[in-house]
Every structure is written in C-alpha cells, then in structure tokens.
C-alpha cells in the first residue's frame, strides 16, 4: 500500500507540475517568440514536443492519480463502477455534441489533446470528465453526509451538487481553451454567455448528472466514509484544474471574463473547500490507533517510573549485603 501511495503522490506532483509548466508556456513563452529563437535546437524541439503533448500528459497524470486514489480508498469495484460510466457516457456525449451540436452547441476540437476518437474527440477528454467528476462527486457526498443527509436524499444531492461543481470548472475552462490566444477547441456558433452557448452549460450539468446517476445506482451499497485527510486529493485535483483555467482566462481575455471566473469560484471553489472542511478530521480507525498508541505510551511511562522507584531499594540491599 505504501508503494501505491508513493506512486499516487508522484503522479499528483507530476500533474501539478505539468499544469504549471503549461501555464508558463502559454502565458510567458509563446507570447515571446524571441525567447524561443534563442534556445538551442534541442531546446526548441523539447519545447515543441511539450506544447504539442503537454495537454495529454497532464490529463493522463490526473486520471492515473484519481484512479489510484479511488482504488486505495474505495476499492477496485467502486473505481470501475464509476470510471466506466463516466468515460463511456461522457465520450458518447462529446461524440454526439461534435457531430450534431447537442447537448453542448456546435463546436470542434483542434490539436494538442491527443488522438481523436472517430476523428472528433481527443481520447483525453473523457478521462478529464472522469477524474474531475469523481473528485466533485466525492466532495459533495462527504459534505452532505457531514451535514446529515442520508439515503436517497444524499444520493440525489451528491449527483446535483457534484454536477454543479463540475460545471463550475467549465466557467473558466471553456473561455481559456476556446477563446485564448492558443485554443484547443472552438465554438462554431459563439453564444451569448461570454462566447459560450447557454446550452453548453446545461449540457455540462446534464452529462455530469447522467454518469454520476449511473455510478450512484451501482454504488448504492457502497460505503463511503472519507475523512478530511483522505478527501484532500480530490480537493487538490479540483482546485489546481480550476486554477489552470482561471489563470489563463483572467490573463489572456478581457476584464469582463472576471465575471464567469467569479461565478465559477462561487459555485465550485468555495463549496468544494467547505465540503472538504465539513469532513471528519480523523476516522474511527485513526482515533483507535491514536488511543492505542497513547495507552501504550502511558503503560511504558508507568513501567519506567516503577523501575526507577525500585532501583534505590535494590542498590541499598546490595550495599548492605
């Protein structure tokens, strides 16, 4: 298990560093081509590869991180029962959207996110739905459980709030990825909501709610009892991915895009942090381990005091003899 945790942390660190490197490339390096020209041939080739494949790397590392985390905390069965519907249904929704315009509006993917399935949707896109979607669902589930929701109310609330948290990410992701200087996709019918069609947002809520509902049905007998430390990975995943889109949006687009950024933070970032904070600081197992360690420590102290008290007696008896 320790090796699994080490691999998970390595992938999470790589995921964060890939996002930071991508931000540096998009915001600092690409706008200054004279800097690129000063690089040696190897440096230019490396930079070209990183910009072409950087999006693939950070998404893959995010997906592996969350998959390992879910396997470790929830088990293989629960992981697969969420991952398969999330990837399958989000891919179906994306293929439908890029083909017909439903449910997101008419749009198309450009380059930089990897091989396109059916020539339409990069294979990394359903992976991103999976790893951010699972993170938001778990945050919502644990938060509602801490508030006192039970049974079907908690399941329904987790689906609704999880899909809203997921859509809040899109408030900064879509402007950053479709309207910045270096886009990864484009809307062919720009909408009224800061260049996004309103149905794009409803499509996000609907797609997220759909695969979360299927997963919730399969998870109906699954026990989810995550403590605050155990919920830290989903929170970090959500926050760094939101920050990636938000930083690009507020840096490369005009001042009015602070509005969707603020809306996304209000609907996503603040509730996610709150749900994380509502989780129990430690679980029953952690409390039991701490209590046992404290008991052993007290017993050792008592033994030490008892031995120290008997030493003068023993010494006196030896001297008298």
N, C-alpha and C positions, 0 to 999 in steps of 0.2 A: 504493500500500500504506500509505503514511503517513496518508492521509486515512481509510482503513479502520480503522487503529489508533486514530486520534483519535475516530472515531465509536464504536468499541467501548468506549474508555475513558469517553466521555461517557455511554454507556448504562449502563456498570457503576457509574459515580458516581451516576447517577440512580436506579439500582436500590437502591444502599445508602442514599441519602438518603430514598427512598420508604419503605424499611423503618424507618428511624429516625423519620420523620415519623409512620408508622403506629403505632409503639410509643408515641410521645409522645401521640398522640390516644387510644389505647386505655387507656394507663396513667395519664395525667395530666389530660387534658382532659375526656373523657367521665365519669369519676368525680366531676368538679367542675362540675356544670351551671351554677352561679352564674357561673363564668368565661365560659361560652358566652353567657350572658344579657347580659354586659357588652360583647360585641362589637357593632359596628355591623351593620346589615342586610347589607351586602356581605360582612363577615367571617363572619357566620353562614351565609350562602349558600355561601361558599367552603369553610367547614369542612364543611358538609353534603355538598357535592359530593365533597370529598376523602375523607370517611369512606365515602361510597357507592361511589366509584370507585377509591379508593386501592389496594385489592387487585388490581384489574385492571391498574393502572399498573405496580406493582412486578413482577408476573408477566410482563407484556409486555416490560418493560425487561430482565428476567433472561433471557428467551427470546431476545431480539434480541442481547444481549451474547454468549451462548454460541454462537448461530448464526454471528455474525461471527467469533468466535474460532475455531470449527471450520473455517469456510471459509478463514480465513487460514492456519491451521496444518496442516490435513488435506486441504483441497480441497473443492470443491463436491460431488463424487461421494460422498466419505466422509460429508460432512454429511447429504446427503439419505438415504443408506443407513442412517443411524442415526435421523434425525429422523422419517422416515415410519413405520417400525415402532414407534418409541417413542410417537408421538402416536396412531397408529391403534390399537395394541393396548391402550394404557392407557385410551383413550376407550372401547373395547369392554368392557374390564374394569369400568370405572366405570359404564357403562350397565347392564351385567349385574348389578353389585352393587346399584345403586339400584333395580333392578327386581325382583330375586329374593333379594337378601341374600347371594349368592355372588359373589366369594370373601371379601368384607370383613365380612359381617354386615349386618343391616338398618339402613340409615342414609339420610339425605336431606340435600340441600344447602339452605341458607337463602339469604339475599340478600347482596350485596356482592362477588361474584366475577364478575359479568358475565352475559351472555346464556346461558341454559341450553339446551343441545342436547337436543332431544326433551322439553324441559321438565324435565329431570332433572339434567344435569351441566353446570356452567358451562364455557364454551369455554376458560377459562384453565387448568383443571385438567390436561388432557393436556399443555399447554405446560409446566407446572411439572414433570410427570413427565419430560419431555424434557430440560429444561435442567439439572435436578439429577441425573437419571440419567446423562446424558453426562458430567457432571463426575465422578461417583463411578466410572464405568467407566474413564475415562482415568486417574484417580488409582490405581486398582487395577492397571491394565495396566502403567503405567510402574513402579510399585513392585515388582510381581512380576518384571518384566523386569530391574530392577536387582538383585534377589536372585539371579537366574539361571534363572528358569523360562523354558522355551522351548516352542514348538509348541502342541499341544493342551492341555498342562498349563497353560500361561499363559492360553490362551483360556478354559478351564473355570474356572480360578482367578479370572480377571477377572470372569466372569459371577457367580460365587458371592460374591466379596468386594464387587463393585460393588453387587449387590442388597442385601447386608447393610448396607453404608454408607448406601444409600438408605433402608432400613427403619429404621436408627438415627435418621434425621431424624424419622421418624414417632413415635418415642418421646416427642418434645416437641411435634410439630406437632399431633397429634390431641387431646391434652389442651387445648392452647392454643386450638384452633379449635372444639372441641365442648363444652368444659366451663367455659370462662371466662365472664366477665360479658357478653361480646358475641360470641356464637358465630357461625360461618359454616356449620357443618353440625351434625347431631345424630345420635346412635345411638339407634335405636328399641328396641334390646334391649341396654342397657348391659351390658358384660361384666365378668369377674372381674379383669381386669388393669387396674386403675386406671380403670375405667369403659369400657375398650375390650375387645371380644371378642378372645380369643386368635387366632381365625381372621382377624381384621383384620391381624395381624402376618404370619401365613403368607400372606395374600392379597397383602401388600406385597412379600414376598420372591418369591412366585410371579410376580406381574405384572412386577416388575423383571427377574427372571431370564428371563422369556419374551421381552421385547422386546430385552434385551441378547443373548440367544442368537441371535435372528434377525439382529440387527446384526452379531454376531461372524461369522456364516456369510457375510454379504455382505462383511465386512471381511477375510476370510481371506487375501486377497492384498494387503491394505493395510499399508504400513509406517508404524508409529507410533514415532517416536524424538523424544520431547519432553524438553527439558532442564528443570531446576528453574525458571528464569525463565519458560519457556513454560508450565509447569504451574501458575503462580501464579493465573491467572484461575479455573480450576476449583476450586482450593483456597479462594479468596476467596468464590466463589459458594456453595460448600458451607458454609463457616463462618458467613457472615452469615445464611444462611437457617436454619441450625441455631440460631444465637443468637437470632433473631427468635422462634422458637417457645419456646426455653428461657426467655427473659426473661419472656414472658407467663406461662408455666407456673409458674415459681417465684414470681412476683409476685402472681398472681391466684388461685392454687389453694393448698390447704393444704400443710403441711410434708411430708406423705408423698409428694408429687409430686417431691420431690428424688430419689426412688429411680429412676423411669423416666428422669429427666434425667441422672442419673449413669450409668445403663446405656447410654443413647444416646451420651453422651460417650465412654464406654469402647469401645463398638462402632463409633463413627463418627468423632468428632473426633480422637481420638488416632491411630488408624490412618491417617486422611487426612493428618494432618501428617507422620506417619512416612513414608508413601509419597511425599509431596512431597519430603521431605528426602533420600530414597534416590535421587531422580533426579539425573542428572549436572549439576554446576553450570553447565557450558557444553558445547556440542556440538562436533563436528568442525569445522563451519563457523566457529563463533565463535573456536575455537583457531587456525584457519588465518588468520583476519582479524587476530587479535592478533599472531600470529607475523610476518605480513607487515608490519604497522604497526611492530613492534619492529625488524625488519630495515631498513625504510626509515629509521627514526629513527637507527639506528646508522650507516647509509651517509651520511646527512646530517651527522652529527657528524664522521665521518671526513673528509668533504669540507671542512667548516668548519675542522677542525684543519689540514688540508693547506694550505688557502688562507692561514690565519693564519701558518703557518710560512714561506710563500714571500713574504709581504709585506715583511719586513725586507730580504731579498735584492734584491727589486725596487726598494725605496726606496734601498738602497745603490748599486745600479748606476746609478740615475738621478742621484744626487748626484755620483758620480764622473765621470759624463759631463758 
